[in-house]
């Protein structure tokens, strides 16, 4: 007879793995959004306009771009 905890452990581990994969997908999407912000700002679009479009604070937009800039080596990580 199989230990019932073995099956539960497998199901629990599947949840943990799925959460890690989902977090990585979300992080990749956030970085790509930050990169697109960078591209559009280089074309003259203002952070305030982007923020207004998404109904968020300008600081939120700045942070998305900053995260992408750090990930891409364009800016040092904050300490």
C-alpha positions in Angstrom: 0.0 0.0 0.0 1.3 3.5 -0.9 1.7 6.1 1.8 -1.1 8.6 1.3 1.3 11.4 2.1 3.4 10.5 -1.0 0.4 11.4 -3.3 -0.2 14.6 -1.3 3.4 15.5 -1.4 3.4 15.1 -5.2 0.3 17.3 -5.5 1.8 19.9 -3.1 5.0 20.0 -5.1 3.0 20.5 -8.3 1.4 23.6 -6.8 4.8 24.9 -5.7 6.3 24.3 -9.2 3.3 26.0 -10.9 3.6 29.0 -8.6 7.3 29.4 -9.4 6.6 29.1 -13.1 3.8 31.6 -12.9 5.9 34.1 -11.0 8.6 33.8 -13.6 6.1 34.5 -16.4 4.7 37.5 -14.6 8.3 38.9 -14.0 9.2 38.4 -17.7 6.0 40.3 -18.7 6.7 43.1 -16.3 10.2 43.5 -17.7 8.9 43.5 -21.2 6.4 46.2 -20.3 9.2 48.2 -18.8 11.2 47.8 -22.0 8.2 49.0 -24.0 7.9 52.0 -21.7 11.6 52.8 -22.4 11.1 52.5 -26.1 8.0 54.7 -26.1 9.6 57.3 -23.8 12.5 57.4 -26.2 10.0 58.4 -28.9 8.7 61.3 -26.7 5.8 59.7 -24.8 5.7 61.0 -21.2 5.5 58.9 -18.1 2.5 60.9 -17.0 0.7 60.1 -20.2 1.4 56.4 -19.8 0.3 56.5 -16.1 -2.9 58.3 -16.9 -3.7 55.7 -19.6 -3.4 52.8 -17.1 -4.8 54.7 -14.2 -1.7 54.4 -12.0 0.8 56.8 -10.5 3.7 58.0 -12.6 6.0 56.4 -10.0 4.6 53.0 -10.9 5.6 53.5 -14.6 9.0 54.7 -13.5 9.5 51.6 -11.5 8.6 49.3 -14.3 11.1 51.0 -16.6 13.8 51.1 -13.9 13.4 47.3 -13.3 13.9 46.7 -17.0 16.8 49.1 -17.2 18.5 47.2 -14.3 17.7 43.8 -15.8 19.2 45.0 -19.1 22.3 46.4 -17.5 21.5 50.0 -18.4 21.3 51.1 -14.8 23.0 49.8 -11.7 20.8 48.0 -9.1 19.7 50.2 -6.2 21.2 49.5 -2.9 
